[in-house]
Amino acid sequence: VASPAFDAMLFAVYLLQVWLLVVAKDDKGGWEESVNEEGKKVQTLKIEAPAMTEEDQYGYNMPERYKCDSCRAVVHHLNEALHKQQPKSHRLKSWEYTDLFEETCRSAFEGYGIKLVNGENVLSGPGLKDNVELQPGMGAIQMGGENWKKRLAEECRKLVFEQVGEDDFYGFLYGKLKDGDSLDARDYCTKEAEYCKAQKLGPEAPKEEKKPKEKGKAERKPKTEKKPKSEKKSSTKVPASDKLRIEDFMRKLASKNGAKEDEYLAPRSEKDWEKLLVSVAGGIFNRQSQEL
């Protein structure tokens, strides 16, 4: 008979949605063979769990470190959904692929979370299987939950309906499908869509040390600097306490979110305006929470 403590432990594991994912590197299923002190052969498997930050656990938006992987997951599922519904004889109508994208963004991101791989937290799930590169004898625990599904759904809507546009996104996927070209989601996210920056691999190059300048040159330097222009510009800025028109406020908000100044002023349908306002409100809430 199971004890209450055991039942509570199982329930906690269920709530956290922790899945043990062991990636086989050979026919032994990931276990590493060794010989103990008594000369007997033993198999060992080291399991590692990710250390989650407050942003990982409670943040409304997708943490920046997982941006590229979340974009790759979005492109994977949208491309997969289109392959299933795209007729061979003709393009889909605008409302057809819009409905397809909305439904995919809403329901495609089950089974995602983060795991610790080679000392780094990475986003993992059905569309990111190449992120799992464990050494023999190593395993990983995936920490998932409803938050990751909601964050990926929001990333999906941002990518399709704000960053790229549903018409251009469909045109890209349809072109790849029609020509029989393979889709490189990583390349699309970093170059075509410019949704995130490619992660640098390997150690950073050492910074060059600046040589000390000669005294003579240092003395002549103030003559070449022209600061009055910058002072004039700063003096013409409108104080932050002044009231802003809605157009100026939206431009300023777009700049804070890394978007083009006029992006939030472009004409939209009522539904798209609601999506934009929900997204912007989440960003404002997160910033204010960090300031408090």
Contacts in CASP RR format, 6 or more apart in sequence:
PFRMAT RR
TARGET T0000
AUTHOR 0000-0000-0000
METHOD contacts of the structure
MODEL  1
VASPAFDAMLFAVYLLQVWLLVVAKDDKGGWEESVNEEGKKVQTLKIEAP
AMTEEDQYGYNMPERYKCDSCRAVVHHLNEALHKQQPKSHRLKSWEYTDL
FEETCRSAFEGYGIKLVNGENVLSGPGLKDNVELQPGMGAIQMGGENWKK
RLAEECRKLVFEQVGEDDFYGFLYGKLKDGDSLDARDYCTKEAEYCKAQK
LGPEAPKEEKKPKEKGKAERKPKTEKKPKSEKKSSTKVPASDKLRIEDFM
RKLASKNGAKEDEYLAPRSEKDWEKLLVSVAGGIFNRQSQEL
16 143 0 8 1.000
16 144 0 8 1.000
16 145 0 8 1.000
17 111 0 8 1.000
17 143 0 8 1.000
17 144 0 8 1.000
17 145 0 8 1.000
18 49 0 8 1.000
18 141 0 8 1.000
18 142 0 8 1.000
18 143 0 8 1.000
18 144 0 8 1.000
19 111 0 8 1.000
19 141 0 8 1.000
19 142 0 8 1.000
19 144 0 8 1.000
20 47 0 8 1.000
20 139 0 8 1.000
20 141 0 8 1.000
20 142 0 8 1.000
21 115 0 8 1.000
21 124 0 8 1.000
21 132 0 8 1.000
21 139 0 8 1.000
21 140 0 8 1.000
21 141 0 8 1.000
21 142 0 8 1.000
22 29 0 8 1.000
22 30 0 8 1.000
22 45 0 8 1.000
22 134 0 8 1.000
22 139 0 8 1.000
22 140 0 8 1.000
23 30 0 8 1.000
23 132 0 8 1.000
23 133 0 8 1.000
23 134 0 8 1.000
23 139 0 8 1.000
23 140 0 8 1.000
24 30 0 8 1.000
25 134 0 8 1.000
25 135 0 8 1.000
25 136 0 8 1.000
25 137 0 8 1.000
26 136 0 8 1.000
28 43 0 8 1.000
30 45 0 8 1.000
30 134 0 8 1.000
30 136 0 8 1.000
30 137 0 8 1.000
30 138 0 8 1.000
30 139 0 8 1.000
31 43 0 8 1.000
31 44 0 8 1.000
31 45 0 8 1.000
31 137 0 8 1.000
32 43 0 8 1.000
32 44 0 8 1.000
32 45 0 8 1.000
32 136 0 8 1.000
32 137 0 8 1.000
33 41 0 8 1.000
33 42 0 8 1.000
33 43 0 8 1.000
34 41 0 8 1.000
34 42 0 8 1.000
34 43 0 8 1.000
34 44 0 8 1.000
35 41 0 8 1.000
35 42 0 8 1.000
36 42 0 8 1.000
44 137 0 8 1.000
45 137 0 8 1.000
45 138 0 8 1.000
45 139 0 8 1.000
46 137 0 8 1.000
46 138 0 8 1.000
46 139 0 8 1.000
47 139 0 8 1.000
47 140 0 8 1.000
47 141 0 8 1.000
48 116 0 8 1.000
48 119 0 8 1.000
48 138 0 8 1.000
48 139 0 8 1.000
48 140 0 8 1.000
48 141 0 8 1.000
49 115 0 8 1.000
49 116 0 8 1.000
49 140 0 8 1.000
49 141 0 8 1.000
49 143 0 8 1.000
50 56 0 8 1.000
50 114 0 8 1.000
50 115 0 8 1.000
50 116 0 8 1.000
50 121 0 8 1.000
50 141 0 8 1.000
50 143 0 8 1.000
51 116 0 8 1.000
51 121 0 8 1.000
52 114 0 8 1.000
52 121 0 8 1.000
52 143 0 8 1.000
53 63 0 8 1.000
55 63 0 8 1.000
56 63 0 8 1.000
56 114 0 8 1.000
56 121 0 8 1.000
57 147 0 8 1.000
58 147 0 8 1.000
59 147 0 8 1.000
59 286 0 8 1.000
60 151 0 8 1.000
60 282 0 8 1.000
60 283 0 8 1.000
60 285 0 8 1.000
60 286 0 8 1.000
61 151 0 8 1.000
61 154 0 8 1.000
61 282 0 8 1.000
61 283 0 8 1.000
61 286 0 8 1.000
62 70 0 8 1.000
62 151 0 8 1.000
62 152 0 8 1.000
62 154 0 8 1.000
62 155 0 8 1.000
65 121 0 8 1.000
66 114 0 8 1.000
66 122 0 8 1.000
66 123 0 8 1.000
67 155 0 8 1.000
67 195 0 8 1.000
67 196 0 8 1.000
68 186 0 8 1.000
68 189 0 8 1.000
68 190 0 8 1.000
68 195 0 8 1.000
68 196 0 8 1.000
68 197 0 8 1.000
68 198 0 8 1.000
68 199 0 8 1.000
69 122 0 8 1.000
69 123 0 8 1.000
69 128 0 8 1.000
69 131 0 8 1.000
70 123 0 8 1.000
70 151 0 8 1.000
70 152 0 8 1.000
70 155 0 8 1.000
71 155 0 8 1.000
71 159 0 8 1.000
71 185 0 8 1.000
71 189 0 8 1.000
71 193 0 8 1.000
71 195 0 8 1.000
71 196 0 8 1.000
72 127 0 8 1.000
72 128 0 8 1.000
72 185 0 8 1.000
72 186 0 8 1.000
72 189 0 8 1.000
73 109 0 8 1.000
73 112 0 8 1.000
73 123 0 8 1.000
73 125 0 8 1.000
73 126 0 8 1.000
73 127 0 8 1.000
73 128 0 8 1.000
73 152 0 8 1.000
74 105 0 8 1.000
74 152 0 8 1.000
74 155 0 8 1.000
74 156 0 8 1.000
74 159 0 8 1.000
74 160 0 8 1.000
75 159 0 8 1.000
75 183 0 8 1.000
75 185 0 8 1.000
75 188 0 8 1.000
75 189 0 8 1.000
76 126 0 8 1.000
76 127 0 8 1.000
76 128 0 8 1.000
76 185 0 8 1.000
77 104 0 8 1.000
77 108 0 8 1.000
77 109 0 8 1.000
77 126 0 8 1.000
77 127 0 8 1.000
77 156 0 8 1.000
78 101 0 8 1.000
78 104 0 8 1.000
78 108 0 8 1.000
78 156 0 8 1.000
78 160 0 8 1.000
78 169 0 8 1.000
78 173 0 8 1.000
79 173 0 8 1.000
79 176 0 8 1.000
79 183 0 8 1.000
79 185 0 8 1.000
81 100 0 8 1.000
81 103 0 8 1.000
81 104 0 8 1.000
81 108 0 8 1.000
82 97 0 8 1.000
82 100 0 8 1.000
82 170 0 8 1.000
82 173 0 8 1.000
82 174 0 8 1.000
82 177 0 8 1.000
83 177 0 8 1.000
85 92 0 8 1.000
85 96 0 8 1.000
85 100 0 8 1.000
86 92 0 8 1.000
86 174 0 8 1.000
86 177 0 8 1.000
91 174 0 8 1.000
92 100 0 8 1.000
92 170 0 8 1.000
92 174 0 8 1.000
94 166 0 8 1.000
94 167 0 8 1.000
97 166 0 8 1.000
97 170 0 8 1.000
98 166 0 8 1.000
101 156 0 8 1.000
101 160 0 8 1.000
101 161 0 8 1.000
101 166 0 8 1.000
101 169 0 8 1.000
101 170 0 8 1.000
104 156 0 8 1.000
105 153 0 8 1.000
105 156 0 8 1.000
105 157 0 8 1.000
105 160 0 8 1.000
106 153 0 8 1.000
108 156 0 8 1.000
109 148 0 8 1.000
109 149 0 8 1.000
109 152 0 8 1.000
109 153 0 8 1.000
109 156 0 8 1.000
110 126 0 8 1.000
110 149 0 8 1.000
111 125 0 8 1.000
111 126 0 8 1.000
111 144 0 8 1.000
111 148 0 8 1.000
111 149 0 8 1.000
112 123 0 8 1.000
112 124 0 8 1.000
112 125 0 8 1.000
112 126 0 8 1.000
112 128 0 8 1.000
112 144 0 8 1.000
112 148 0 8 1.000
112 149 0 8 1.000
112 152 0 8 1.000
113 123 0 8 1.000
113 124 0 8 1.000
113 125 0 8 1.000
113 142 0 8 1.000
113 143 0 8 1.000
113 144 0 8 1.000
113 145 0 8 1.000
113 148 0 8 1.000
114 121 0 8 1.000
114 122 0 8 1.000
114 123 0 8 1.000
114 124 0 8 1.000
114 142 0 8 1.000
114 143 0 8 1.000
114 144 0 8 1.000
114 148 0 8 1.000
115 121 0 8 1.000
115 122 0 8 1.000
115 124 0 8 1.000
115 132 0 8 1.000
115 140 0 8 1.000
115 141 0 8 1.000
115 142 0 8 1.000
115 143 0 8 1.000
116 122 0 8 1.000
116 140 0 8 1.000
116 141 0 8 1.000
117 124 0 8 1.000
117 131 0 8 1.000
117 132 0 8 1.000
117 133 0 8 1.000
117 134 0 8 1.000
117 140 0 8 1.000
118 133 0 8 1.000
118 134 0 8 1.000
118 135 0 8 1.000
122 128 0 8 1.000
122 131 0 8 1.000
123 131 0 8 1.000
123 148 0 8 1.000
124 131 0 8 1.000
124 132 0 8 1.000
124 140 0 8 1.000
124 142 0 8 1.000
125 131 0 8 1.000
125 142 0 8 1.000
132 140 0 8 1.000
134 140 0 8 1.000
154 279 0 8 1.000
157 275 0 8 1.000
157 279 0 8 1.000
158 279 0 8 1.000
159 169 0 8 1.000
159 193 0 8 1.000
159 195 0 8 1.000
160 166 0 8 1.000
160 169 0 8 1.000
161 272 0 8 1.000
161 275 0 8 1.000
162 259 0 8 1.000
162 263 0 8 1.000
162 275 0 8 1.000
162 276 0 8 1.000
162 279 0 8 1.000
163 193 0 8 1.000
163 194 0 8 1.000
163 195 0 8 1.000
164 172 0 8 1.000
164 193 0 8 1.000
172 188 0 8 1.000
172 192 0 8 1.000
173 183 0 8 1.000
175 181 0 8 1.000
176 182 0 8 1.000
176 183 0 8 1.000
186 198 0 8 1.000
189 195 0 8 1.000
189 196 0 8 1.000
190 196 0 8 1.000
190 197 0 8 1.000
190 198 0 8 1.000
213 221 0 8 1.000
244 252 0 8 1.000
247 265 0 8 1.000
250 264 0 8 1.000
250 265 0 8 1.000
251 261 0 8 1.000
251 262 0 8 1.000
251 264 0 8 1.000
251 265 0 8 1.000
253 264 0 8 1.000
253 280 0 8 1.000
253 284 0 8 1.000
254 260 0 8 1.000
254 261 0 8 1.000
254 262 0 8 1.000
254 263 0 8 1.000
254 264 0 8 1.000
255 261 0 8 1.000
256 287 0 8 1.000
257 280 0 8 1.000
257 283 0 8 1.000
264 276 0 8 1.000
264 280 0 8 1.000
268 276 0 8 1.000
END
